[in-house]
């Protein structure tokens, strides 16, 4: 839910930024050893081999439209109650 917001916040400060799809990152979840160093190495290997499961990041223009559409039913509902 917050991943797009975090991505936009970090993008200006990074030379290269990739957003991974958590549902498709089976290579880290399936391991028996859970260590940050091992997970970071696995992610680096996936990026190097071009097998990193990337998540879709909406452009800012579409995010604004999506926000408007999300609140449209609320506005329509409130306008019908006033009449």
C-alpha positions, 0 to 999 in steps of 0.5 A, a space after each residue: 500500500 505504501 510502496 508507491 509512496 516510498 518509491 517516489 520519495 526515494 527515486 530522486 536520491 537513487 541512481 537506480 531504484 527497483 521496486 520488487 513485487 513481494 508476491 513473486 519473491 519466492 526465492 527469499 521466502 523459500 529459504 530456511 535461513 533468514 538473514 539480511 545479508 543472505 537476502 541482500 545477496 539473493 536480491 543482488 543476484 536476481 537483479 544481476 541476472 535480470 530475473 528480479 520480479 519488478 512491481 508496476 509503478 504508476 506514473 504520477 499523472 495516473 496516480 492523480 486520476 486514480 485518487 479522483 476516481 477513488 473519492 468520486 463515489 463518496 461525492 456522488 453519495 453525499 450529493 444525493 443525500 443533500 437533495 
